[in-house]
Amino acid sequence: MSRQFDDTSRMWESDGPFGRWTSAAEAMAIDLVDRDDEFVATVDLPGFERDDIDIQITDHTLRIEAEHEETLDEEEERFIRHERRHESTKRSIRLPEEVDKDGVKAHMKNGVLTVTLPKLATEAARNIEIEGT
């Protein structure tokens, strides 16, 4: 029964050509909204600061990595329990359309990262007249 519970709390994380199983606690939660002219990704990253986060846009993929290390002087503290040493998480999400990489903006407030990704303008179709007789 315990194994079944563990299996249901895990999810598949695809990163590049390979993937791996991660627990729900490891993976960051992302909401991706499609607006008329942009995508907006809202990401929960509690405990991370702006400088801990790296955002990359390549082709149709948004990649977010967050990492921070708790630095404490263990000689000054008498820990009864010490579990907050190092935390990292990463996630890649495929975007349904190309975005304007130069126009991407990110904002962080209260542990919530918001990434605004403007869509690339698509050119209207042009009719081609056929020459000849």
C-alpha positions as CSV (number, residue, x, y, z in Angstrom):
1,M,0.0,0.0,0.0
2,S,2.8,2.4,0.8
3,R,4.5,1.8,-2.5
4,Q,1.2,2.5,-4.3
5,F,0.9,5.8,-2.5
6,D,4.5,6.7,-3.5
7,D,3.9,5.8,-7.1
8,T,0.8,8.1,-7.3
9,S,2.7,11.0,-5.9
10,R,5.4,10.8,-8.6
11,M,5.2,12.4,-12.1
12,W,7.2,12.2,-15.3
13,E,9.5,15.2,-15.9
14,S,10.7,15.4,-19.5
15,D,14.0,17.3,-19.8
16,G,15.7,17.1,-23.2
17,P,15.7,13.7,-24.9
18,F,15.4,11.8,-21.6
19,G,13.0,12.1,-18.8
20,R,12.9,11.0,-15.2
21,W,10.4,10.3,-12.4
22,T,10.1,13.1,-9.8
23,S,8.1,13.4,-6.7
24,A,5.4,16.0,-6.5
25,A,7.6,17.8,-3.9
26,E,10.5,18.1,-6.3
27,A,8.6,19.4,-9.3
28,M,7.6,23.1,-9.5
29,A,4.0,23.8,-10.2
30,I,3.4,25.8,-13.5
31,D,0.3,27.3,-14.9
32,L,0.5,28.3,-18.6
33,V,-2.2,30.6,-19.9
34,D,-2.7,31.4,-23.6
35,R,-3.8,35.0,-24.1
36,D,-4.4,36.6,-27.5
37,D,-0.9,37.9,-28.0
38,E,1.1,36.3,-25.3
39,F,1.6,33.3,-23.0
40,V,1.9,33.8,-19.3
41,A,3.6,31.2,-17.1
42,T,3.0,31.4,-13.3
43,V,5.4,29.3,-11.3
44,D,5.4,28.6,-7.6
45,L,9.0,28.8,-6.2
46,P,8.6,29.3,-2.4
47,G,11.9,29.8,-0.6
48,F,13.8,31.0,-3.7
49,E,15.1,34.5,-4.4
50,R,15.4,36.2,-7.8
51,D,19.1,35.5,-7.9
52,D,18.5,31.8,-7.4
53,I,16.5,31.4,-10.6
54,D,17.7,30.9,-14.2
55,I,15.2,31.3,-17.1
56,Q,16.0,30.3,-20.7
57,I,13.9,30.3,-23.8
58,T,15.0,28.1,-26.7
59,D,12.8,27.4,-29.8
60,H,9.5,26.4,-28.3
61,T,10.7,25.6,-24.8
62,L,10.7,27.5,-21.5
63,R,13.3,26.2,-19.1
64,I,13.3,27.3,-15.4
65,E,16.0,26.2,-12.9
66,A,16.1,27.3,-9.3
67,E,18.9,26.4,-6.8
68,H,19.9,27.7,-3.5
69,E,22.0,26.5,-0.7
70,E,21.4,27.2,3.0
71,T,24.6,28.6,4.5
72,L,24.6,28.3,8.2
73,D,27.4,28.3,10.7
74,E,26.9,24.9,12.3
75,E,29.4,25.6,15.0
76,E,27.3,28.5,16.4
77,E,24.0,26.6,16.2
78,R,23.1,23.5,18.1
79,F,20.7,21.8,15.7
80,I,18.2,19.3,16.9
81,R,17.3,18.7,13.3
82,H,18.8,20.2,10.2
83,E,17.1,19.4,6.9
84,R,17.3,22.7,4.9
85,R,20.7,22.5,3.3
86,H,20.4,22.5,-0.4
87,E,17.4,22.8,-2.7
88,S,17.1,22.7,-6.4
89,T,14.4,22.2,-9.0
90,K,14.1,22.5,-12.7
91,R,11.4,22.3,-15.3
92,S,11.0,22.5,-19.0
93,I,7.7,23.2,-20.7
94,R,7.0,23.1,-24.4
95,L,5.2,26.2,-25.7
96,P,2.6,25.7,-28.4
97,E,3.9,28.6,-30.6
98,E,7.1,30.5,-31.1
99,V,7.6,33.5,-28.9
100,D,9.5,36.8,-29.2
101,K,12.6,35.9,-27.1
102,D,13.7,39.5,-26.8
103,G,10.3,40.6,-25.4
104,V,10.1,38.0,-22.6
105,K,9.7,39.5,-19.1
106,A,9.8,37.9,-15.7
107,H,8.6,39.2,-12.3
108,M,9.0,37.6,-8.9
109,K,6.8,38.4,-5.9
110,N,6.2,36.4,-2.7
111,G,7.7,33.2,-4.1
112,V,5.6,33.3,-7.3
113,L,7.4,33.8,-10.6
114,T,5.4,35.3,-13.5
115,V,7.0,35.0,-17.0
116,T,5.3,36.9,-19.8
117,L,6.1,35.5,-23.3
118,P,4.9,37.6,-26.2
119,K,3.9,35.5,-29.3
120,L,5.7,36.2,-32.6
121,A,3.5,38.0,-35.0
122,T,2.5,35.7,-37.8
123,E,2.3,37.1,-41.3
124,A,-1.1,37.0,-43.1
125,A,-1.4,34.6,-46.0
126,R,-0.7,36.0,-49.4
127,N,-2.5,34.9,-52.5
128,I,-0.1,33.9,-55.4
129,E,-1.3,34.5,-58.9
130,I,-0.4,31.7,-61.4
131,E,1.3,33.0,-64.5
132,G,0.8,31.6,-68.0
133,T,-1.9,30.9,-70.4
